[in-house]
Amino acid sequence: QVQLVESGGGLVQPGGSLRLSCTASVTIFNIYAMGWYRQVPGKQRDLVAAIGSNGGTNYADSVKGRGTIARDNAKNTVYLQMNSLKPEDTAVYYCYAKRTISSSTDWGQGTQVTVSS
């Protein structure tokens, strides 16, 4: 099991930016996929962005052009840079990791992002 620790959430004004970090307890260079989901109360957890071991990325339509996911294998850390934040980006953001295509998903504890003036 991969232990994941998120940081970087908080209160941001609309139009602002933040960077979320997710540090893994193991080396990440060969982890099949890592990324971020987000969830608001009463709704399902939705994918925000993902990055594969080959560096390929995938973004939700709602964050395309505003979000950038990156991984630093030397630091065992995945980052999510979010710009031009909107109130509808308010959610708990969860980091995830899948060691292989068929393995179960490991989750972080979540970090709250609130976009409000």
N, C-alpha and C positions, 0 to 999 in steps of 0.2 A: 504494500500500500504506500502511496506517495502522500506525504504530509505537505500541505500547501498553506502558506501564510500570506494573506493579502494585506495591503496597506495603501494609503493614499486617498481614501474616501473622505467625504466631508461636505460642508455647505459651500455652494458656489453660486454666484449670481448668473442669471441668464446671459448667454454670450461669453461666459468665461470658459476656462480650461482646467483640466486636471489630468494627472497621470496616476493610474493604478499600477501597483506592482504586485507580483505573485512570485514568491520564492519557494522553491521545492526543496524537499529534504534529500533528494537524490539528484544525480547528474541528469540533465534533461536533454542532452544532445541527441539521444536516440529514442526519446519519447514520441510516440506516434503523433499525438495531437495535444495541444494545450490551448486554453483560451478563456473566454469570459461569457457567462450567462448573466442575465439580470431578472429580477422578480419583484413585482409589486404585490401587495396583499390581495388575496382573492384571485390571483391570476397565475397562469403557468409560468414556469421558468423558461425564458427565451434566449436563444443564442444571440450574442452581440458580435463576437469576433473570435476567430480561431486561427491557429498557425500550426502547420505540420512540421515534421522533422526535416523536410526538404525546404522549408521556408515559405511554402505556399500558404496563402491567406484566404480567408473567407469572412465576409462581413454581412450583417443584417442590412437590409435596404435602408432601415431607419438611421443607420450611422455611417453609411457610405459617404465618403467625402469629408467626414468630420472625425472619424476614428482611425487610429493607426495602431496595429498590434505588432509587437516585435519581441524577439527572444534573445537573451544574452546567455549563451551556453556556459560561458566562463563563470557567470554569477548564478547559474541555475535559476534565472529569473525571467519571467514574461511580463511585458509592460502593455498597458492599454492607454494610449494618449487620446483624450477626448477634447475636441474643440467646439466652439459655438454651441455650448450646452443649452438645452431647452428644458423647461419644467417637466416635460414628458420623459426626460432621461432620468428623472428621480426614481430610484429603485435600490434594492440591495444587489450588489454585484458579486457574483461568485466565480472564483477561478476554478478551472477543472483541468484534469489531466487524464489521458488514456495512454497507458504504456504501449499497448498494441491495438490493432484494429478490433480484436475480439475481447480485449480485457474490459473489466468493469471500469466505471468512471470514478475517479477520486475527486473530492470537492474540498474547497477551502471553507472557512467559517462564514465568509461573506463580509462585505464592507458597504456601509450605507453611503449613497451619494444622493444629496438633496440639492436640487437646482431651484433657487427661489430668491426673490429680491427682498 
